Amino acid sequence: MDADTAMQLLSQTLFAAVKVSAPFLIVTLLVGLAISVLQVVTQIQEMTLTFVPKLIAVVVVCVALGSWMLSVMVELAKRMFEMAASM
């Protein structure tokens, strides 16, 4: 394996990781922001208030986008195995 192939594998892997993790990060960011605004408006300073909505949001993202995330990871694994077989 030469350096170009290794860099290509690394970039494909990192791009797949970003694609899979982005929905979780975006949703938890938005939910956290909404809960923070709600806490500021109502002056409720409960630390556990942000945990449950974020947990529910992550579960909803898993259910809604789980098959797409799995297909991204399977496609990456197929490319890796094809590349390993051709060497």
C-alpha positions in Angstrom: 0.0 0.0 0.0 1.4 3.3 -1.0 0.8 6.7 0.7 -1.8 7.8 -1.8 -4.0 4.8 -1.2 -3.6 5.2 2.6 -4.6 8.9 2.3 -7.6 8.0 0.2 -8.7 5.3 2.7 -8.3 7.8 5.5 -10.3 10.5 3.8 -13.1 8.1 2.9 -13.3 6.9 6.5 -13.3 10.4 8.0 -15.9 11.6 5.5 -18.1 8.6 6.4 -17.7 9.3 10.1 -18.7 12.9 9.6 -21.7 11.9 7.5 -22.9 9.4 10.2 -22.2 11.6 13.2 -23.6 14.9 11.8 -27.3 14.2 12.4 -26.7 13.4 16.0 -24.5 16.5 16.6 -26.9 18.9 14.8 -30.0 17.6 16.6 -28.4 17.6 20.1 -27.1 21.1 19.4 -30.5 22.4 18.4 -32.3 20.6 21.3 -29.7 21.9 23.8 -30.1 25.4 22.4 -33.9 25.3 22.7 -33.7 23.9 26.3 -31.2 26.6 27.2 -33.4 29.3 25.9 -36.4 27.8 27.8 -34.3 27.7 31.0 -33.3 31.3 30.6 -36.9 32.4 30.0 -38.4 30.5 32.8 -35.3 30.8 35.2 -35.4 27.0 35.8 -31.8 26.0 36.5 -32.2 22.2 36.7 -29.1 20.4 35.4 -31.0 17.2 34.4 -33.5 19.1 32.3 -31.3 19.0 29.2 -30.4 15.4 29.5 -33.8 13.7 28.8 -34.8 15.8 25.8 -31.4 15.2 24.2 -31.7 11.5 24.9 -35.1 11.4 23.3 -33.9 13.4 20.3 -31.0 11.0 19.8 -33.3 8.0 19.9 -35.6 9.6 17.3 -32.6 10.3 15.0 -31.5 6.7 15.4 -35.0 5.4 14.4 -35.4 7.9 11.6 -31.9 7.8 10.0 -30.6 4.4 11.3 -31.0 2.6 8.0 -29.3 5.4 6.1 -26.4 5.4 8.5 -26.0 1.7 8.3 -26.0 1.9 4.5 -23.2 4.5 4.6 -21.1 2.3 6.8 -21.8 -0.9 4.8 -20.8 0.9 1.6 -17.6 2.0 3.2 -16.9 -1.5 4.4 -17.5 -2.8 0.8 -15.1 -0.3 -0.7 -12.5 -1.3 1.9 -12.8 -5.0 1.3 -12.8 -4.5 -2.5 -9.6 -2.4 -2.2 -8.0 -5.0 0.1 -8.9 -7.8 -2.3 -7.4 -6.0 -5.2 -4.0 -5.6 -3.5 
